[in-house]
Amino acid sequence: MNKFAPLAALAAFATLAGIPSAVFAETTQSVREVTEEAAAPVKVNAGAMLYSANGYRIAPVYRVTADGNPQVMLDGRLVTVPASTLSEVNGKVTTALSKRDLASIK
């Protein structure tokens, strides 16, 4: 998936619409800042509740691997949640994956 396609489309539209490039540069800078903040690693401890992106509870964290990947018990199986999918939303550890996505991880 190309992350920069929406920005390229916005730049093309801005050029056609006559919007000054300074406005576009400012918007791009704010997007970059938000991305850098979201890329910060999330500190996860055993016992913390893991939430899905839509706000539903998935399961408490059973343990955390040496790589920083939390593991949860789902349907009697130990499932490792990729740390790259984690973020902190309103003080809650949240994954971009749904419970169904996690259950299908082998």
For each residue, the residues with C-beta under 8 A, 3 or more apart:
1:
2: 5
3: 6
4: 7 8
5: 2 8 9
6: 3 9 10
7: 4 10 11 28 31
8: 4 5 11 12
9: 5 6 12 13
10: 6 7 13 14 24 27
11: 7 8 14 15 24
12: 8 9 15 16
13: 9 10 16 17
14: 10 11 17 19 21 23 24
15: 11 12 18 19
16: 12 13
17: 13 14
18: 15
19: 14 15 23 24
20: 23 24
21: 14 24 25
22: 25 26
23: 14 19 20 26 27
24: 10 11 14 19 20 21 27 28
25: 21 22 28 29
26: 22 23 29 30
27: 10 23 24 30 31
28: 7 24 25 31 32
29: 25 26 32 33
30: 26 27 33 34
31: 7 27 28 34 35
32: 28 29 35 36
33: 29 30 36 37
34: 30 31 37 38
35: 31 32 38 39
36: 32 33 39 40
37: 33 34 40
38: 34 35 87
39: 35 36
40: 36 37
41: 68 83
42: 83 86 87 88 93
43:
44: 48 61 64 68 70 83 86 93
45: 48 61 64
46: 61 62 63 64
47: 60 61
48: 44 45 60 61 70 93
49: 57 58 59 60 61 92 93
50: 57 58 59 60 61 70 72 81 93 94 95
51: 55 56 57 58 89 92 93 94 95
52: 55 56 57 58 94 95 97 98 99
53: 94 95 96 97 98
54: 98
55: 51 52
56: 51 52 99
57: 49 50 51 52
58: 49 50 51 52 72 74 95 99 102
59: 49 50 62 72 73 74
60: 47 48 49 50 72
61: 44 45 46 47 48 49 50 64 70 71 72 93
62: 46 59 70 71 72 73 78
63: 46 70 71
64: 44 45 46 61 68 69 70 71
65: 68 69 70 71 80
66:
67: 83
68: 41 44 64 65 83
69: 64 65 80 81 82 83
70: 44 48 50 61 62 63 64 65 80 81 83 86 93
71: 61 62 63 64 65 78 79 80 81
72: 50 58 59 60 61 62 78 79 81 102
73: 59 62 76 77 78 79
74: 58 59 77 79 99 102 103
75: 103
76: 73
77: 73 74
78: 62 71 72 73
79: 71 72 73 74 102 103 105
80: 65 69 70 71 105
81: 50 69 70 71 72 85 86 95 97 102
82: 69 85 86 97
83: 41 42 44 67 68 69 70 86
84:
85: 81 82 95 96 97
86: 42 44 70 81 82 83 93 94 95 96
87: 38 42 94 95 96
88: 42 91 92 93 94
89: 51 92 94
90:
91: 88
92: 49 51 88 89
93: 42 44 48 49 50 51 61 70 86 88
94: 50 51 52 53 86 87 88 89
95: 50 51 52 53 58 81 85 86 87 102
96: 53 85 86 87
97: 52 53 81 82 85 101 102
98: 52 53 54 101 102
99: 52 56 58 74 102 103
100: 103 104
101: 97 98 104 105
102: 58 72 74 79 81 95 97 98 99 105
103: 74 75 79 99 100
104: 100 101
105: 79 80 101 102
106:
